[in-house]
Amino acid sequence: MFEINYIDRDLTLRYLGVKGKPDENISGLITGYEKTLLAVIKPKHTYRVFDIDSVKEDCVSLKSCCLKLTGRDIMVHLNGCSKVILFCATIGAGADRLVRTAQVEDMTRAVILDAMCSVVIEQVCDELEKYFHRQYENYYMTRRFSPGYGDLPVSIQKNFLALLEAQKHTGVSVTGSMLMTPKKSVSAIIGLSESETIKIKKGCEGCNLENSCAFRERGPDCERNCKHD
């Protein structure tokens, strides 16, 4: 698995909603918590690659796989792709325990740690994407798209994780309300195409998280720093 030996400070501040230069107290707390968090995270991942069998009636069917990817948004997202990568990544249960303890003792600490945990799982997913780029260098890759984005139902989460044997390989499971545990875990779909696919509009207007993104309308850096493009 990929080693994470630092936590992106700028992204942490954006998750915390800090604009401009942070005060010394916040900056000091982030620095102080970084070593503690890095000591408990245990990044893991698992993935499988499937050929796309058919795309019709707002449903993407995969070969040798019973999982159906339904909805107009995922069909558009995978337009022109011949394969998909399904993956699950996590930073482990230790991070959850650290945040829960902080919630009892110090809510400021808990909020900062939770933001830092969110940054770490983003970094893990980014490193995983770099790995996929190396492994499938002859393909064009889409950005990642998770169950629950757009009209792709979050209800596929259970079958999605079962297909990847996520519990066995990463320790990730899903609750009855389709939430993953450990909390800082991600499941996602990446399309692979032999030719460059139709470009999806970038920026807020073309994003499935347009109405809920924490980065929306944060100024000129919003699109550049957005993790959903």
Secondary structure, DSSP 8 states (H G I E B T S, - for coil): --------HHHHHHHTT--SS--HHHHHHHHHHHHHHHHH---EEEEEEEEEEEEETTEEEETT---EEESHHHHHHTTT-SEEEEEEEE--HHHHHHHHHHHHH-HHHHHHHHHHHHHHHHHHHHHHHHHHHHHTTTSEE---B-TTSTTS-GGGHHHHHHHTTHHHHH--EE-TTS-EESSSEEEEEEEEESS-------SGGG-TTTTT-TTTT--TTHHHH-TT-
